[in-house]
Amino acid sequence: MSAPLEILTVVGARPQLVKAAVLARCIADRFSARLRQRILHTGQHYDPALSDVFFHDLGLAAPDISLGVGAASIPVQTGRMLEGIAGAIGEQRPDLVLVFGDTTSTLAGALAGAQCGVPVAHVEAGLRAHDRSMPEELNRLVADRLSTWLFCPTETSVTNLGAEGIRDTAGAAHGPDAPAVRLVGDLLCDHVLATLPRAEERSLALRSMGLRPDGYLLATVHRAANSNDVDRLSGIVEGLRMSARATGLPVVWPLHPRVRQLLDGPAHAGVNERLRRSPELRVVAPQGPLDMLALTRHAAVVITDSGGLQKEAAILQRPCVVLRDRTEWVELVSSGRATLADADPGRIAAAAQAGIGLHLADPSGLYGDGDSAGRICSILLGER
């Protein structure tokens, strides 16, 4: 029997931990003799609320390698990650470096793999918001250009790559100049479908917060473009207040630790004071993956700037208000599952009110059938 394919999977943010856990379960259940995954955690999300609880709740083994890069500017973080990942590649000698999504860890993992001459696989390839002012957009573009395996979640993402000249080279010896572009669906869909029953059984979030199903709005804000900009964050807070008044429902807001730090600083003092004077906005601690899934499942409307939460809301048939002027998940807007409201208070409140009681169609097939991980593993082994 040949040696298993050695995969070094680079993670750094909590959505990546979710996807790594999905892949790890699939490998353990069906491919353990032929694939071996080692997890490298960059430490991009270094707060325990954004990291440790995810390993625990998702049953993901502790990372094999932890870089602990911590807080820093994006260029400094990237440099630290590059050095650490390249060192790990030299020690581990993987057959493949696998990255997820569009974070700084994605960029560093793809670049380190390419520089070390190791093939790169990019999961969630081909997403485009067509806005290069976004760090995430730059990370996607670079990761896709460097990757040998481009695993696309939607038909739109395949089309986006084709428009940039990145097309599948069937029958060729694959490499960055002869990529393998494959439509596989979305690992987040795998996660939601597989984990929802356990979340419903184990999560006490609604009970502990005194919430009833469809009796609250769920909000998250984490993107730097929204949280660093005082005017935009102020507009979002006002939009959340207006949404609560328009719908008669409280807004539950799990607050990202980095946003909490910003609010405690002098530049954001006015926004923080407005929050303190807004009892309709229930600011809570960051939630683990099971609690967050339960909160999303039972929210009347989800209001977010998170790409992952946009998808979770759609899969769970919850209307979504997007706190951005565009989204890489264009099919959510075109199908009426999400509304772009940017940081405009009136648009946010109007979209939230319009979402109350909205019955969305079953999104089956939008992001796959729950076996995206199986497809990825089979393709890497040359079976598809």
HELIX and SHEET records of a PDB file:
HELIX    1   1 ARG A   14  CYS A   26  1                                  13    
HELIX    2   2 ILE A   27  PHE A   31  3                                   5    
HELIX    3   3 PRO A   48  LEU A   50  5                                   3    
HELIX    4   4 ASP A   52  LEU A   58  1                                   7    
HELIX    5   5 ILE A   74  GLN A   92  1                                  19    
HELIX    6   6 THR A  104  GLN A  115  1                                  12    
HELIX    7   7 PRO A  135  LEU A  146  1                                  12    
HELIX    8   8 GLU A  155  ALA A  163  1                                   9    
HELIX    9   9 LEU A  187  ARG A  202  1                                  16    
HELIX   10  10 ALA A  205  MET A  209  1                                   5    
HELIX   11  11 ALA A  224  SER A  227  1                                   4    
HELIX   12  12 VAL A  230  THR A  247  1                                  18    
HELIX   13  13 PRO A  257  LEU A  263  1                                   7    
HELIX   14  14 PRO A  266  HIS A  268  5                                   3    
HELIX   15  15 ALA A  269  ARG A  276  1                                   8    
HELIX   16  16 PRO A  289  HIS A  298  1                                  10    
HELIX   17  17 GLY A  307  ILE A  315  1                                   9    
HELIX   18  18 VAL A  330  SER A  334  1                                   5    
HELIX   19  19 PRO A  345  GLY A  355  1                                  11    
HELIX   20  20 SER A  372  LEU A  380  1                                   9    
SHEET    1   A 7 ILE A  65  SER A  66  0                                        
SHEET    2   A 7 LEU A  35  HIS A  41  1                                        
SHEET    3   A 7 LEU A   5  VAL A  11  1                                        
SHEET    4   A 7 LEU A  96  PHE A 100  1                                        
SHEET    5   A 7 VAL A 120  VAL A 123  1                                        
SHEET    6   A 7 TRP A 149  CYS A 152  1                                        
SHEET    7   A 7 ALA A 180  LEU A 183  1                                        
SHEET    1   B 6 LEU A 281  VAL A 284  0                                        
SHEET    2   B 6 VAL A 251  PRO A 254  1                                        
SHEET    3   B 6 LEU A 217  THR A 220  1                                        
SHEET    4   B 6 VAL A 301  THR A 304  1                                        
SHEET    5   B 6 CYS A 320  VAL A 322  1                                        
SHEET    6   B 6 ALA A 338  LEU A 340  1                                        
END                                                                             
